[in-house]
Amino acid sequence: MSDMLIETTERLFGSLCRPDALRAAEQSGWAPQMWAEVAGLGLPWIGLPEDLGGQGGTLLDALAVLRVAGAHSLPLPLAETGLAGWLLTAAGVELPSEPLTVVPGRPDDTLRLSGGRLYGTAHRVPWARAAGSIVTLLPSEPPASQEPPPGNAWSVMAVQGDAATVTPMTNLAGEPRDTVAFEGVTPQILVPSAIAGEALLYRGALTRAVLMAGALQRVCELTVGYTREREQFGRPLARFQAVQHHIVTVVQETAAVGVAATAAARRAQHGDARVEIAAAKLLANLSVHSAVRSAHQAHGAMGVTQEYPLHHATRRLRAWRCEYGDEREWSTHLGRTAENVGADDLYPLITAGSALLAR
């Protein structure tokens, strides 16, 4: 992505995501004017093919925009519209010019296809109440009187948002994470998909790792800036050894997650990135415990005031940590991968990552 577009995105998100605007979006559950300005630049559709309604560009371009969004706590379904667009365009479906969301696919979901209709309930669907369409990836429905389809047979479908029953819910950051019930809804789009459920899990985890890298960068900047400016007993807080320990923790975690997210994004641009994505999401999840705690301890009472921007980033970090896989899930993924390659290939797996699995 060009530096000019990144600078434009930075300026736009910086002007839109003022503390008062973030509070208003949290209270109402949607920011239509903010969406109109972001959509006006085509940012939700970067990285999607132009011939199907996208803006063109690469996956790296889309993730770079997401990183800026994470740094500014942008209260819009930017990642969700991109994920839904990826599912639709991979199936050859033209994109609508409206906000989209995608069902993440949680263990407690009960969605099923029967007779070409969608039944069941999906939980914690981001911004479902504001989405023009809700996109879902499910195992394909078998034809009547035949065996169930093989595990790699999937269908992608889109349901108009007003055709579902949406129960408003929020996450810790006040972002909509709604419960959506489908009672025999006929999808407006129902086509075979070359993308499987596991691929959606990994792509979703990549978006969250990148968003968290951006949010951590914001936390780091605020912490370093505040401790340099705030004085106690005649000297800046950053001069006290105990505070320096907190600063170092935040800086270290920010750097580690940033490098891991960048490596995962670059690898995903060129193919299979399961190892890199799992490592990046695991590192991002683990960083929340130490980096968020240290940032708030360095800020003291100021960090939890409504007017100060720190809590917008730290609450999102805690919320995103639980989406598209928590620490246990990604630790298990990495552990099983290491077990499968065997002891002789453990070090090559660490150094080569997903490239080893492609051999």
C-alpha positions, 0 to 999 in steps of 0.5 A: 500500500502506498504511504500516501494512502496510509497517511490518509487513513491515519488522518481520517481515523484520527479525526473520526475517532475522538473520545466523544465520538467513540463514546457516542458510538458505544452508546448507540451501537452504530456510527452511520456518519463515520461509516459513510466517511470510511466507505467513501474512501473504499476502505472496507473493500480494499484487498478484494477484486475490483471486478466483483465490487472490491477496491483491488489491492492485496491482503497486506493492504487490507491488513495495514488499514486494519492495523490503523483501525486498531490503533484508533479504536475504530468502532466499525465492522471493517474486519467483518466486511473484509472477511465477509467480502473474502468469503463472497468473492472467493465464491464468485459473488459480487459485493454489495455496497453496504456494511457486512458481517460474518458469523464467526462460528462458535462452539455454541452455535446451532446453525444448520441448513435444511431444505435450502433454509437456514435454522438455528442461532449464532452467538456474538456476531459483530455488528449484526444489528447494523449489517445489510447482510449477514454472511455464514459459512456452513457445511453443505446440505446433502441432497435428499436420501444421500450420505452427508457431504464430505468434510471439505464440502462447504457453502457460503450464504448471505442473509439480509440483516432484517430477515433474522431476529437480532438480540443486541449484545456487546463485548467488554469494549461496548462493541456490538456482539449480537445473538442472531436467530434464523427461523427458516430463512431463505438466504439471498445468496447460497453457493458452494464455497472453496473455503472451509471453516478452518480457513475462516478461523485462521483468517479471522484470527489474523484480523484480530492479531493485526487489530491487537497489534495496532491497539497495543501500539496506541497503548504504548504511545500513550504510556510512554507519553504520559509517564514522560509528561506527568511529574511526581515529587519534582521529576517525570514518572518515567524516571522512577524505577518501578514505572520504568519496569511497567514501560519496558513491559509495554514496549516489549509486548508491543514490539513482539506482537507487532513483529509477529503480526507483520510476519503472519500477514506477509506469509498469508499474502503468499499462501499457507500461514497457519503456524505464523497466524497461530503464533501471532494470535497466541502472542497477542492474547498473552500480551493482554495480561502483562501489557494492559496491566502495566499500562494501567499501573503506569497511568494510575487513576488517569487510565480509567477516566472516561475522557482519557483514551487509554481504556478504549484500546485496553478494553478492546484488547481484552475483548478481541483476545477471546475472539477467533481462538483464545490462548488454550486453542492456539496453544493446542494448535501449535502443540499439535502441529509440533507433534505432527512434524516430529522431533527431528523437524521441530527446529525447522518448524520454528525457523521455517514456519508454515513453509515446512508444512508445505513441503 
